Amino acid sequence: MPTLFMTGELDLNSSPSMSAAMAGLVPGAQCQVIPDARHMMTVTHPGPVNDALHRFLQGGRT
């Protein structure tokens, strides 16, 4: 199952290292870290989040 773990670079609750570790446990999973974003990245950084989701849903690497 295609899986994307995404978090903000500055997210303390769902840190980039935690997201990368989870992605490492799922075969073929990807991890995307949104630069300068915190936990509410979908609100504060919608462009980069939507771009990453679009690439992922189109079958590309994030």
PQR file with spaces between the fields and no chain letter, atoms N, CA, C, O and H, PARSE charges and radii, in Angstrom:
ATOM       1  N    MET     1       0.840   -1.163    0.000 -0.4000 1.5000
ATOM       2  CA   MET     1       0.000    0.000    0.000 -0.0000 2.0000
ATOM       3  C    MET     1       0.887    1.229    0.000  0.5500 1.7000
ATOM       4  O    MET     1       1.721    1.372    0.895 -0.5500 1.4000
ATOM       5  N    PRO     2       0.742    2.115   -0.961 -0.5600 1.5000
ATOM       6  CA   PRO     2       1.525    3.357   -0.955  0.2800 2.0000
ATOM       7  C    PRO     2       1.252    4.150    0.329  0.5500 1.7000
ATOM       8  O    PRO     2       0.102    4.341    0.724 -0.5500 1.4000
ATOM       9  N    THR     3       2.306    4.595    0.952 -0.4000 1.5000
ATOM      10  CA   THR     3       2.178    5.290    2.233 -0.0000 2.0000
ATOM      11  C    THR     3       3.078    6.514    2.246  0.5500 1.7000
ATOM      12  O    THR     3       4.243    6.457    1.851 -0.5500 1.4000
ATOM      13  H    THR     3       3.241    4.440    0.631  0.4000 1.0000
ATOM      14  N    LEU     4       2.508    7.629    2.711 -0.4000 1.5000
ATOM      15  CA   LEU     4       3.269    8.867    2.838 -0.0000 2.0000
ATOM      16  C    LEU     4       3.158    9.363    4.273  0.5500 1.7000
ATOM      17  O    LEU     4       2.058    9.564    4.789 -0.5500 1.4000
ATOM      18  H    LEU     4       1.562    7.676    3.032  0.4000 1.0000
ATOM      19  N    PHE     5       4.289    9.556    4.901 -0.4000 1.5000
ATOM      20  CA   PHE     5       4.356   10.182    6.218 -0.0000 2.0000
ATOM      21  C    PHE     5       4.853   11.598    5.989  0.5500 1.7000
ATOM      22  O    PHE     5       5.926   11.805    5.423 -0.5500 1.4000
ATOM      23  H    PHE     5       5.182    9.393    4.482  0.4000 1.0000
ATOM      24  N    MET     6       4.064   12.578    6.432 -0.4000 1.5000
ATOM      25  CA   MET     6       4.425   13.961    6.192 -0.0000 2.0000
ATOM      26  C    MET     6       4.359   14.735    7.504  0.5500 1.7000
ATOM      27  O    MET     6       3.445   14.549    8.307 -0.5500 1.4000
ATOM      28  H    MET     6       3.192   12.410    6.892  0.4000 1.0000
ATOM      29  N    THR     7       5.337   15.596    7.702 -0.4000 1.5000
ATOM      30  CA   THR     7       5.374   16.411    8.912 -0.0000 2.0000
ATOM      31  C    THR     7       6.071   17.730    8.618  0.5500 1.7000
ATOM      32  O    THR     7       6.687   17.902    7.566 -0.5500 1.4000
ATOM      33  H    THR     7       6.080   15.747    7.049  0.4000 1.0000
ATOM      34  N    GLY     8       5.967   18.640    9.545 -0.4000 1.5000
ATOM      35  CA   GLY     8       6.662   19.910    9.418 -0.0000 2.0000
ATOM      36  C    GLY     8       8.055   19.833   10.022  0.5500 1.7000
ATOM      37  O    GLY     8       8.274   19.129   11.007 -0.5500 1.4000
ATOM      38  H    GLY     8       5.467   18.500   10.399  0.4000 1.0000
ATOM      39  N    GLU     9       8.973   20.542    9.443 -0.4000 1.5000
ATOM      40  CA   GLU     9      10.356   20.564    9.908 -0.0000 2.0000
ATOM      41  C    GLU     9      10.453   20.956   11.389  0.5500 1.7000
ATOM      42  O    GLU     9      11.314   20.451   12.109 -0.5500 1.4000
ATOM      43  H    GLU     9       8.795   21.115    8.643  0.4000 1.0000
ATOM      44  N    LEU    10       9.578   21.847   11.839 -0.4000 1.5000
ATOM      45  CA   LEU    10       9.640   22.364   13.206 -0.0000 2.0000
ATOM      46  C    LEU    10       8.578   21.750   14.112  0.5500 1.7000
ATOM      47  O    LEU    10       8.320   22.274   15.195 -0.5500 1.4000
ATOM      48  H    LEU    10       8.878   22.257   11.254  0.4000 1.0000
ATOM      49  N    ASP    11       7.957   20.650   13.690 -0.4000 1.5000
ATOM      50  CA   ASP    11       6.898   20.010   14.465 -0.0000 2.0000
ATOM      51  C    ASP    11       7.506   19.253   15.643  0.5500 1.7000
ATOM      52  O    ASP    11       8.313   18.342   15.460 -0.5500 1.4000
ATOM      53  H    ASP    11       8.167   20.224   12.810  0.4000 1.0000
ATOM      54  N    LEU    12       7.116   19.636   16.832 -0.4000 1.5000
ATOM      55  CA   LEU    12       7.628   18.969   18.034 -0.0000 2.0000
ATOM      56  C    LEU    12       6.805   17.741   18.398  0.5500 1.7000
ATOM      57  O    LEU    12       7.309   16.843   19.072 -0.5500 1.4000
ATOM      58  H    LEU    12       6.460   20.376   16.981  0.4000 1.0000
ATOM      59  N    ASN    13       5.536   17.684   17.962 -0.4000 1.5000
ATOM      60  CA   ASN    13       4.659   16.563   18.291 -0.0000 2.0000
ATOM      61  C    ASN    13       4.855   15.371   17.367  0.5500 1.7000
ATOM      62  O    ASN    13       4.778   14.222   17.801 -0.5500 1.4000
ATOM      63  H    ASN    13       5.126   18.414   17.414  0.4000 1.0000
ATOM      64  N    SER    14       5.102   15.643   16.124 -0.4000 1.5000
ATOM      65  CA   SER    14       5.280   14.625   15.100 -0.0000 2.0000
ATOM      66  C    SER    14       6.572   14.974   14.374  0.5500 1.7000
ATOM      67  O    SER    14       6.543   15.420   13.227 -0.5500 1.4000
ATOM      68  H    SER    14       5.164   16.577   15.772  0.4000 1.0000
ATOM      69  N    SER    15       7.672   14.775   15.023 -0.4000 1.5000
ATOM      70  CA   SER    15       8.961   15.270   14.532 -0.0000 2.0000
ATOM      71  C    SER    15       9.387   14.590   13.229  0.5500 1.7000
ATOM      72  O    SER    15       8.941   13.482   12.930 -0.5500 1.4000
ATOM      73  H    SER    15       7.695   14.413   15.954  0.4000 1.0000
ATOM      74  N    PRO    16      10.244   15.250   12.459 -0.5600 1.5000
ATOM      75  CA   PRO    16      10.760   14.632   11.246  0.2800 2.0000
ATOM      76  C    PRO    16      11.439   13.288   11.504  0.5500 1.7000
ATOM      77  O    PRO    16      11.299   12.362   10.705 -0.5500 1.4000
ATOM      78  N    SER    17      12.169   13.173   12.606 -0.4000 1.5000
ATOM      79  CA   SER    17      12.831   11.888   12.883 -0.0000 2.0000
ATOM      80  C    SER    17      11.802   10.798   13.183  0.5500 1.7000
ATOM      81  O    SER    17      12.002    9.643   12.806 -0.5500 1.4000
ATOM      82  H    SER    17      12.283   13.925   13.255  0.4000 1.0000
ATOM      83  N    MET    18      10.714   11.146   13.848 -0.4000 1.5000
ATOM      84  CA   MET    18       9.658   10.172   14.127 -0.0000 2.0000
ATOM      85  C    MET    18       8.981    9.745   12.821  0.5500 1.7000
ATOM      86  O    MET    18       8.718    8.560   12.619 -0.5500 1.4000
ATOM      87  H    MET    18      10.552   12.085   14.154  0.4000 1.0000
ATOM      88  N    SER    19       8.700   10.697   11.945 -0.4000 1.5000
ATOM      89  CA   SER    19       8.068   10.374   10.664 -0.0000 2.0000
ATOM      90  C    SER    19       8.989    9.515    9.804  0.5500 1.7000
ATOM      91  O    SER    19       8.536    8.571    9.157 -0.5500 1.4000
ATOM      92  H    SER    19       8.914   11.660   12.109  0.4000 1.0000
ATOM      93  N    ALA    20      10.267    9.836    9.795 -0.4000 1.5000
ATOM      94  CA   ALA    20      11.231    9.040    9.026 -0.0000 2.0000
ATOM      95  C    ALA    20      11.329    7.622    9.591  0.5500 1.7000
ATOM      96  O    ALA    20      11.436    6.658    8.834 -0.5500 1.4000
ATOM      97  H    ALA    20      10.636   10.602   10.321  0.4000 1.0000
ATOM      98  N    ALA    21      11.293    7.496   10.905 -0.4000 1.5000
ATOM      99  CA   ALA    21      11.353    6.168   11.524 -0.0000 2.0000
ATOM     100  C    ALA    21      10.123    5.339   11.146  0.5500 1.7000
ATOM     101  O    ALA    21      10.242    4.154   10.836 -0.5500 1.4000
ATOM     102  H    ALA    21      11.206    8.279   11.520  0.4000 1.0000
ATOM     103  N    MET    22       8.949    5.962   11.173 -0.4000 1.5000
ATOM     104  CA   MET    22       7.728    5.235   10.790 -0.0000 2.0000
ATOM     105  C    MET    22       7.793    4.823    9.321  0.5500 1.7000
ATOM     106  O    MET    22       7.421    3.704    8.969 -0.5500 1.4000
ATOM     107  H    MET    22       8.853    6.924   11.425  0.4000 1.0000
ATOM     108  N    ALA    23       8.266    5.728    8.466 -0.4000 1.5000
ATOM     109  CA   ALA    23       8.383    5.399    7.047 -0.0000 2.0000
ATOM     110  C    ALA    23       9.373    4.259    6.834  0.5500 1.7000
ATOM     111  O    ALA    23       9.211    3.451    5.919 -0.5500 1.4000
ATOM     112  H    ALA    23       8.568    6.637    8.752  0.4000 1.0000
ATOM     113  N    GLY    24      10.388    4.198    7.674 -0.4000 1.5000
ATOM     114  CA   GLY    24      11.369    3.118    7.569 -0.0000 2.0000
ATOM     115  C    GLY    24      10.817    1.757    7.936  0.5500 1.7000
ATOM     116  O    GLY    24      11.404    0.732    7.590 -0.5500 1.4000
ATOM     117  H    GLY    24      10.520    4.854    8.417  0.4000 1.0000
ATOM     118  N    LEU    25       9.703    1.739    8.630 -0.4000 1.5000
ATOM     119  CA   LEU    25       9.076    0.483    9.036 -0.0000 2.0000
ATOM     120  C    LEU    25       8.064   -0.042    8.023  0.5500 1.7000
ATOM     121  O    LEU    25       7.632   -1.191    8.112 -0.5500 1.4000
ATOM     122  H    LEU    25       9.226    2.572    8.911  0.4000 1.0000
ATOM     123  N    VAL    26       7.691    0.787    7.074 -0.4000 1.5000
ATOM     124  CA   VAL    26       6.684    0.413    6.078 -0.0000 2.0000
ATOM     125  C    VAL    26       7.374    0.249    4.728  0.5500 1.7000
ATOM     126  O    VAL    26       7.928    1.215    4.204 -0.5500 1.4000
ATOM     127  H    VAL    26       8.042    1.721    7.002  0.4000 1.0000
ATOM     128  N    PRO    27       7.352   -0.936    4.164 -0.5600 1.5000
ATOM     129  CA   PRO    27       8.021   -1.153    2.880  0.2800 2.0000
ATOM     130  C    PRO    27       7.535   -0.174    1.805  0.5500 1.7000
ATOM     131  O    PRO    27       6.337   -0.054    1.551 -0.5500 1.4000
ATOM     132  N    GLY    28       8.479    0.513    1.189 -0.4000 1.5000
ATOM     133  CA   GLY    28       8.180    1.423    0.101 -0.0000 2.0000
ATOM     134  C    GLY    28       7.579    2.760    0.517  0.5500 1.7000
ATOM     135  O    GLY    28       7.222    3.566   -0.343 -0.5500 1.4000
ATOM     136  H    GLY    28       9.453    0.415    1.395  0.4000 1.0000
ATOM     137  N    ALA    29       7.461    3.009    1.812 -0.4000 1.5000
ATOM     138  CA   ALA    29       6.868    4.259    2.281 -0.0000 2.0000
ATOM     139  C    ALA    29       7.789    5.438    1.999  0.5500 1.7000
ATOM     140  O    ALA    29       8.995    5.278    1.808 -0.5500 1.4000
ATOM     141  H    ALA    29       7.751    2.355    2.510  0.4000 1.0000
ATOM     142  N    GLN    30       7.193    6.622    1.976 -0.4000 1.5000
ATOM     143  CA   GLN    30       7.930    7.859    1.772 -0.0000 2.0000
ATOM     144  C    GLN    30       7.741    8.773    2.973  0.5500 1.7000
ATOM     145  O    GLN    30       6.733    8.702    3.677 -0.5500 1.4000
ATOM     146  H    GLN    30       6.213    6.752    2.131  0.4000 1.0000
ATOM     147  N    CYS    31       8.719    9.624    3.192 -0.4000 1.5000
ATOM     148  CA   CYS    31       8.636   10.638    4.241 -0.0000 2.0000
ATOM     149  C    CYS    31       8.883   11.993    3.609  0.5500 1.7000
ATOM     150  O    CYS    31       9.880   12.193    2.915 -0.5500 1.4000
ATOM     151  H    CYS    31       9.538    9.682    2.621  0.4000 1.0000
ATOM     152  N    GLN    32       7.976   12.919    3.850 -0.4000 1.5000
ATOM     153  CA   GLN    32       8.109   14.279    3.329 -0.0000 2.0000
ATOM     154  C    GLN    32       8.118   15.241    4.505  0.5500 1.7000
ATOM     155  O    GLN    32       7.207   15.224    5.333 -0.5500 1.4000
ATOM     156  H    GLN    32       7.166   12.757    4.414  0.4000 1.0000
ATOM     157  N    VAL    33       9.142   16.075    4.579 -0.4000 1.5000
ATOM     158  CA   VAL    33       9.245   17.086    5.633 -0.0000 2.0000
ATOM     159  C    VAL    33       9.058   18.454    4.974  0.5500 1.7000
ATOM     160  O    VAL    33       9.786   18.816    4.050 -0.5500 1.4000
ATOM     161  H    VAL    33       9.881   16.088    3.907  0.4000 1.0000
ATOM     162  N    ILE    34       8.078   19.199    5.460 -0.4000 1.5000
ATOM     163  CA   ILE    34       7.786   20.518    4.919 -0.0000 2.0000
ATOM     164  C    ILE    34       8.664   21.545    5.645  0.5500 1.7000
ATOM     165  O    ILE    34       8.532   21.716    6.857 -0.5500 1.4000
ATOM     166  H    ILE    34       7.486   18.904    6.210  0.4000 1.0000
ATOM     167  N    PRO    35       9.561   22.232    4.920 -0.5600 1.5000
ATOM     168  CA   PRO    35      10.477   23.196    5.549  0.2800 2.0000
ATOM     169  C    PRO    35       9.736   24.326    6.273  0.5500 1.7000
ATOM     170  O    PRO    35       8.704   24.811    5.809 -0.5500 1.4000
ATOM     171  N    ASP    36      10.281   24.727    7.408 -0.4000 1.5000
ATOM     172  CA   ASP    36       9.785   25.863    8.198 -0.0000 2.0000
ATOM     173  C    ASP    36       8.350   25.710    8.684  0.5500 1.7000
ATOM     174  O    ASP    36       7.730   26.700    9.070 -0.5500 1.4000
ATOM     175  H    ASP    36      11.120   24.333    7.785  0.4000 1.0000
ATOM     176  N    ALA    37       7.806   24.497    8.675 -0.4000 1.5000
ATOM     177  CA   ALA    37       6.420   24.276    9.095 -0.0000 2.0000
ATOM     178  C    ALA    37       6.367   23.606   10.456  0.5500 1.7000
ATOM     179  O    ALA    37       7.284   22.890   10.860 -0.5500 1.4000
ATOM     180  H    ALA    37       8.310   23.692    8.361  0.4000 1.0000
ATOM     181  N    ARG    38       5.265   23.859   11.151 -0.4000 1.5000
ATOM     182  CA   ARG    38       5.008   23.216   12.440 -0.0000 2.0000
ATOM     183  C    ARG    38       3.857   22.237   12.286  0.5500 1.7000
ATOM     184  O    ARG    38       3.577   21.777   11.179 -0.5500 1.4000
ATOM     185  H    ARG    38       4.520   24.440   10.823  0.4000 1.0000
ATOM     186  N    HIS    39       3.189   21.914   13.385 -0.4000 1.5000
ATOM     187  CA   HIS    39       2.161   20.877   13.404 -0.0000 2.0000
ATOM     188  C    HIS    39       0.950   21.199   12.520  0.5500 1.7000
ATOM     189  O    HIS    39       0.348   20.282   11.962 -0.5500 1.4000
ATOM     190  H    HIS    39       3.417   22.288   14.284  0.4000 1.0000
ATOM     191  N    MET    40       0.588   22.447   12.381 -0.4000 1.5000
ATOM     192  CA   MET    40      -0.586   22.823   11.581 -0.0000 2.0000
ATOM     193  C    MET    40      -0.192   23.176   10.145  0.5500 1.7000
ATOM     194  O    MET    40      -0.698   24.145    9.579 -0.5500 1.4000
ATOM     195  H    MET    40       1.077   23.192   12.834  0.4000 1.0000
ATOM     196  N    MET    41       0.703   22.396    9.568 -0.4000 1.5000
ATOM     197  CA   MET    41       1.255   22.718    8.255 -0.0000 2.0000
ATOM     198  C    MET    41       0.209   22.769    7.160  0.5500 1.7000
ATOM     199  O    MET    41       0.407   23.467    6.166 -0.5500 1.4000
ATOM     200  H    MET    41       1.114   21.609   10.028  0.4000 1.0000
ATOM     201  N    THR    42      -0.900   22.054    7.306 -0.4000 1.5000
ATOM     202  CA   THR    42      -1.935   22.110    6.278 -0.0000 2.0000
ATOM     203  C    THR    42      -2.597   23.490    6.230  0.5500 1.7000
ATOM     204  O    THR    42      -3.132   23.891    5.197 -0.5500 1.4000
ATOM     205  H    THR    42      -1.061   21.487    8.113  0.4000 1.0000
ATOM     206  N    VAL    43      -2.557   24.208    7.347 -0.4000 1.5000
ATOM     207  CA   VAL    43      -3.135   25.550    7.417 -0.0000 2.0000
ATOM     208  C    VAL    43      -2.089   26.605    7.066  0.5500 1.7000
ATOM     209  O    VAL    43      -2.373   27.543    6.320 -0.5500 1.4000
ATOM     210  H    VAL    43      -2.122   23.882    8.186  0.4000 1.0000
ATOM     211  N    THR    44      -0.889   26.452    7.600 -0.4000 1.5000
ATOM     212  CA   THR    44       0.137   27.479    7.436 -0.0000 2.0000
ATOM     213  C    THR    44       0.955   27.344    6.147  0.5500 1.7000
ATOM     214  O    THR    44       1.513   28.328    5.662 -0.5500 1.4000
ATOM     215  H    THR    44      -0.659   25.690    8.206  0.4000 1.0000
ATOM     216  N    HIS    45       1.026   26.134    5.594 -0.4000 1.5000
ATOM     217  CA   HIS    45       1.830   25.877    4.391 -0.0000 2.0000
ATOM     218  C    HIS    45       1.037   25.028    3.385  0.5500 1.7000
ATOM     219  O    HIS    45       1.516   23.975    2.964 -0.5500 1.4000
ATOM     220  H    HIS    45       0.573   25.334    5.988  0.4000 1.0000
ATOM     221  N    PRO    46      -0.160   25.467    2.999 -0.5600 1.5000
ATOM     222  CA   PRO    46      -0.988   24.625    2.130  0.2800 2.0000
ATOM     223  C    PRO    46      -0.368   24.339    0.762  0.5500 1.7000
ATOM     224  O    PRO    46      -0.567   23.255    0.214 -0.5500 1.4000
ATOM     225  N    GLY    47       0.370   25.280    0.212 -0.4000 1.5000
ATOM     226  CA   GLY    47       0.980   25.061   -1.101 -0.0000 2.0000
ATOM     227  C    GLY    47       1.950   23.890   -1.117  0.5500 1.7000
ATOM     228  O    GLY    47       1.779   22.968   -1.915 -0.5500 1.4000
ATOM     229  H    GLY    47       0.532   26.161    0.657  0.4000 1.0000
ATOM     230  N    PRO    48       2.974   23.903   -0.247 -0.5600 1.5000
ATOM     231  CA   PRO    48       3.912   22.778   -0.231  0.2800 2.0000
ATOM     232  C    PRO    48       3.256   21.447    0.164  0.5500 1.7000
ATOM     233  O    PRO    48       3.626   20.393   -0.352 -0.5500 1.4000
ATOM     234  N    VAL    49       2.292   21.501    1.070 -0.4000 1.5000
ATOM     235  CA   VAL    49       1.594   20.269    1.468 -0.0000 2.0000
ATOM     236  C    VAL    49       0.816   19.710    0.280  0.5500 1.7000
ATOM     237  O    VAL    49       0.910   18.521   -0.021 -0.5500 1.4000
ATOM     238  H    VAL    49       1.992   22.357    1.490  0.4000 1.0000
ATOM     239  N    ASN    50       0.051   20.565   -0.392 -0.4000 1.5000
ATOM     240  CA   ASN    50      -0.733   20.104   -1.535 -0.0000 2.0000
ATOM     241  C    ASN    50       0.153   19.638   -2.676  0.5500 1.7000
ATOM     242  O    ASN    50      -0.182   18.668   -3.356 -0.5500 1.4000
ATOM     243  H    ASN    50      -0.024   21.532   -0.147  0.4000 1.0000
ATOM     244  N    ASP    51       1.277   20.308   -2.898 -0.4000 1.5000
ATOM     245  CA   ASP    51       2.216   19.873   -3.943 -0.0000 2.0000
ATOM     246  C    ASP    51       2.733   18.473   -3.651  0.5500 1.7000
ATOM     247  O    ASP    51       2.786   17.626   -4.543 -0.5500 1.4000
ATOM     248  H    ASP    51       1.548   21.096   -2.345  0.4000 1.0000
ATOM     249  N    ALA    52       3.116   18.230   -2.397 -0.4000 1.5000
ATOM     250  CA   ALA    52       3.637   16.911   -2.014 -0.0000 2.0000
ATOM     251  C    ALA    52       2.552   15.844   -2.142  0.5500 1.7000
ATOM     252  O    ALA    52       2.813   14.745   -2.632 -0.5500 1.4000
ATOM     253  H    ALA    52       3.073   18.918   -1.672  0.4000 1.0000
ATOM     254  N    LEU    53       1.342   16.166   -1.704 -0.4000 1.5000
ATOM     255  CA   LEU    53       0.237   15.210   -1.835 -0.0000 2.0000
ATOM     256  C    LEU    53      -0.066   14.917   -3.295  0.5500 1.7000
ATOM     257  O    LEU    53      -0.314   13.769   -3.662 -0.5500 1.4000
ATOM     258  H    LEU    53       1.129   17.058   -1.307  0.4000 1.0000
ATOM     259  N    HIS    54      -0.047   15.933   -4.115 -0.4000 1.5000
ATOM     260  CA   HIS    54      -0.321   15.741   -5.541 -0.0000 2.0000
ATOM     261  C    HIS    54       0.722   14.824   -6.176  0.5500 1.7000
ATOM     262  O    HIS    54       0.372   13.891   -6.898 -0.5500 1.4000
ATOM     263  H    HIS    54       0.154   16.866   -3.817  0.4000 1.0000
ATOM     264  N    ARG    55       1.996   15.087   -5.909 -0.4000 1.5000
ATOM     265  CA   ARG    55       3.061   14.228   -6.453 -0.0000 2.0000
ATOM     266  C    ARG    55       2.880   12.787   -5.985  0.5500 1.7000
ATOM     267  O    ARG    55       2.997   11.847   -6.771 -0.5500 1.4000
ATOM     268  H    ARG    55       2.280   15.845   -5.322  0.4000 1.0000
ATOM     269  N    PHE    56       2.593   12.628   -4.692 -0.4000 1.5000
ATOM     270  CA   PHE    56       2.429   11.289   -4.140 -0.0000 2.0000
ATOM     271  C    PHE    56       1.238   10.569   -4.796  0.5500 1.7000
ATOM     272  O    PHE    56       1.348    9.405   -5.182 -0.5500 1.4000
ATOM     273  H    PHE    56       2.499   13.392   -4.054  0.4000 1.0000
ATOM     274  N    LEU    57       0.117   11.262   -4.915 -0.4000 1.5000
ATOM     275  CA   LEU    57      -1.080   10.642   -5.481 -0.0000 2.0000
ATOM     276  C    LEU    57      -0.931   10.359   -6.974  0.5500 1.7000
ATOM     277  O    LEU    57      -1.629    9.501   -7.514 -0.5500 1.4000
ATOM     278  H    LEU    57       0.028   12.207   -4.601  0.4000 1.0000
ATOM     279  N    GLN    58      -0.036   11.066   -7.635 -0.4000 1.5000
ATOM     280  CA   GLN    58       0.231   10.810   -9.046 -0.0000 2.0000
ATOM     281  C    GLN    58       1.239    9.676   -9.223  0.5500 1.7000
ATOM     282  O    GLN    58       1.574    9.307  -10.348 -0.5500 1.4000
ATOM     283  H    GLN    58       0.531   11.763   -7.196  0.4000 1.0000
ATOM     284  N    GLY    59       1.713    9.134   -8.122 -0.4000 1.5000
ATOM     285  CA   GLY    59       2.628    8.007   -8.184 -0.0000 2.0000
ATOM     286  C    GLY    59       4.094    8.386   -8.179  0.5500 1.7000
ATOM     287  O    GLY    59       4.960    7.529   -8.350 -0.5500 1.4000
ATOM     288  H    GLY    59       1.441    9.434   -7.208  0.4000 1.0000
ATOM     289  N    GLY    60       4.380    9.669   -7.984 -0.4000 1.5000
ATOM     290  CA   GLY    60       5.764   10.118   -7.967 -0.0000 2.0000
ATOM     291  C    GLY    60       6.341   10.138   -6.574  0.5500 1.7000
ATOM     292  O    GLY    60       5.631    9.957   -5.585 -0.5500 1.4000
ATOM     293  H    GLY    60       3.676   10.365   -7.845  0.4000 1.0000
ATOM     294  N    ARG    61       7.621   10.357   -6.510 -0.4000 1.5000
ATOM     295  CA   ARG    61       8.299   10.489   -5.224 -0.0000 2.0000
ATOM     296  C    ARG    61       8.111   11.913   -4.750  0.5500 1.7000
ATOM     297  O    ARG    61       8.112   12.845   -5.555 -0.5500 1.4000
ATOM     298  H    ARG    61       8.198   10.505   -7.313  0.4000 1.0000
ATOM     299  N    THR    62       7.948   12.090   -3.446 -0.4000 1.5000
ATOM     300  CA   THR    62       7.793   13.423   -2.877 -0.0000 2.0000
ATOM     301  C    THR    62       9.121   14.099   -2.700  0.5500 1.7000
ATOM     302  O    THR    62       9.178   15.235   -2.230 -0.5500 1.4000
ATOM     303  H    THR    62       7.946   11.334   -2.792  0.4000 1.0000
